[in-house]
Amino acid sequence: MENVIEVSGVSKSFKGVKVLDDVSMYVEKGSICGLVGLNGSGKTLLMKVICGFLIPDSGSVFVQGKYIGKDIDFPEDVGVIIEHPGFMPYMSGFSNLKSLASIKGMKDNEKIRRYMELVGLNPDEKKWVSKYSLGMRQRLGIAQAIMEDQHLIILDEPMNGLDKKGVDEVRDILLKLKESGKTILLASHSQADIDILCDRVYEIDYGHIEEITA
């Protein structure tokens, strides 16, 4: 099985405190891999290193065969939500996605509409994003992460702010994305998310990582 993500011996310190300590992991193509751990354990930091947002002090990260920080600065063909999705507050959800898509030359408005509907948002809603609930922002963030048909999707706590119906809907979306051949790395505090979604699970504890049974 081909590995889409390969992390080998990665360490990262801030002000003398080692936040990631010799972390190694991999994510297989077409799978959903989960990261679990307490707040501050290093999950989000590891995702930032994988995305090239932070450079590790030691070790290597390969995404889709490219050495991050050497072959390329940022992985290609990746949809990402890390921490809170960032949107322009005084624009509608559709206008936000349209603006973001145009940066990459995507001008298919119908496709944007389709992905908004897929995550349970109305593309004709004129409400500013500043008026969105946390759950609506999360849905919009997920739409942003998948609307360009990316093959790798990295999601940091994608269920935050969603009610039970929303959680069920997003789980269904992620499983369908997996069925279509997408590879997903997600962090979640929910054991149910891990049990339902993940093929492989890693637990991070004070910067150390260990594979656990999914």
N, C-alpha and C positions, 0 to 999 in steps of 0.2 A: 504494500500500500504506500502511495506517495505521501510524503509529509509536506504540508503547505507551510507550517511554521516549525522551525527548529531553533530552540534556545539552548545554548551550551555554556555552562559555567559562568553565568552572568552575575556580577556583583555591582552594587551601586550604593554609595555612601553620601550622606549629607551632614556636613559639620562634624565629621568623625563618627557618625552613627551609621552603621551598615544596615540599610533598609532592605536590600536584596543580597543574599549571601549564597554564592555558588549555585544559582538556580539553573536547572536544566529541565526541559520539557519539550514535547512535540505535539502537533495537532495534525491528524491525518486528513487527507482530502475527502470531502463529502461527509464529514462527521461533525457532531456538536461536542465541543470540549468545554467543561465547566471549571471555573476557578472559585474556590470557596475559602473563607477565612474571616476573621474578625476585622472590624474597621481598623485601618492603620497597619494591617498585616503585610501589605505590599502588592495587593491585587491590581489596583489602579496604576501603580508605578510600573509594574511589569507590563501592563498593556501599553503604557506610554513608551516604554523602551522598545516593545515590538513594533510600534507604529513609527519609531524614529523621532519621537518628540523629545526624548532624553537619550543621551549617549551613555552606555554603561562604562564603569571604570575598568572592567575586565570582562572577558567572555565574548561570545558572538551570537548574533541573531540573523537567521536566514528566513526570508519570507518569499515563498514561491521561487526558491532557488537563488535569490539575490541577497547578498550580504548587506544588511542595513548599516549605513554609515560609511560603506566603502564602495560597493557596486552602485548603490542608490541611496539617497538621503531618506526617502520615505517609500514604503511599499506601494506598489501600483495595484489598481483594481481592488481596492479595499473600501468598504463602508464602515464608518466608525461612530460610535457614541461613547465618549469617555467623560465621566462626571455629568454636568448639566449641559444638554444641547444648547448651543448658542444661536439665537435668532434675533433678527431686528424686531424690537418690541412694538413698533408702530406700523407694522405691515401685517397683512393677513397671512395665514398659514400657506395658502397657495402662492402668494406673492413672494414669501420667503423662499420656498422651494424653487420657484421659477428663477429667482435671482441667483441662488446657489448653483442651479443647473446650468445657467448661462455662462458661468465662469469656466465651465468645462466644455462649452460648446453644445450642450444638450438643449434643444429647442422644441421637444415633443411635449406640448402642453397636455395632450390626452394621456400620455404615459404618467405624467405627474398626477393628474386627476385620478388615474387608476390606482396608483400607489397610496394616495391619501384615502381613497375609499377602502382599500385593502386593510388599512389600519384603523378604520372606523371613524374617519374624519370627513366632513363635508367640504369639498373643494370650493363650493360656492359661498361658504360662510365668510362674511366680511369682517368678523370680529378680529381685532388686533391680537397678536400673540401675547401682548402684555396682559390681556384679559383671559388668557387660557388658564385652565386648571393645570396642576402638575401632571396629571394623567394625560391631558391633551397635549402638553409639551412633549411628554415621553412618546406618545403616538407619532407626533410630527417628527421627532428625532429618528424614530425607527423608519419612517417613510424616507427621510433624507438618507439614511444609511443603506437603503436597498434600492432606491429609485433609479440608479444608474446600472442596475443588473450586475453589481459587483460579485466576484466569485468568492471573496473572503469578507466576512462580516464580524466586526469586533464590537461587543456590546457590554458596557459597564452598568450593571443593575438596570436592565431594560424594563423591568416590571415596576419600578418605583412609581408610586402615585396612582397605580391602576387599581380599579376595583376588581372583584372576582371575575366579573364578565370580561373585563378588559384583559386580565391576566390570561384567562382561557383563550381569548381571541389571539393574543400575541404568541402564546405557546403554539397554537395551531399554525400561525404564520411561519414561525421558525421551523416547525416540523415539515411544512410544505417546501420551504426554502431548501432544507436538507434533502428532501426527496428529489428536488430539481438539480441536485449536485453541488449546492453551495456548501462552503465550509464556515462554521461559526465557532467563535470563541466568546464565551460569556461569563461574566461574574455575577453571582447571585447569592443573597442571604437565605433564599428559600430552598429548603430541602426538597420540597415538592417539585420546584423547577428542575433541580438537579436530577431527581428520580425520573421525571417524565421526559426530559429533553436530552440528557447527556450520555454519550457513548464512553467518554473518558473524563475523569475528574481529578483535579489536583488541588490539594489543600496547602495554602500558604500560612505559615505561623512564624511571626517575627522574622520574616525574610527568608526562611527555609521552606523548601517546597517538597511535597511528597505526593506521589500518585496514590489515590485511594479507590476503592471499588465503587463504580457508578451504580 
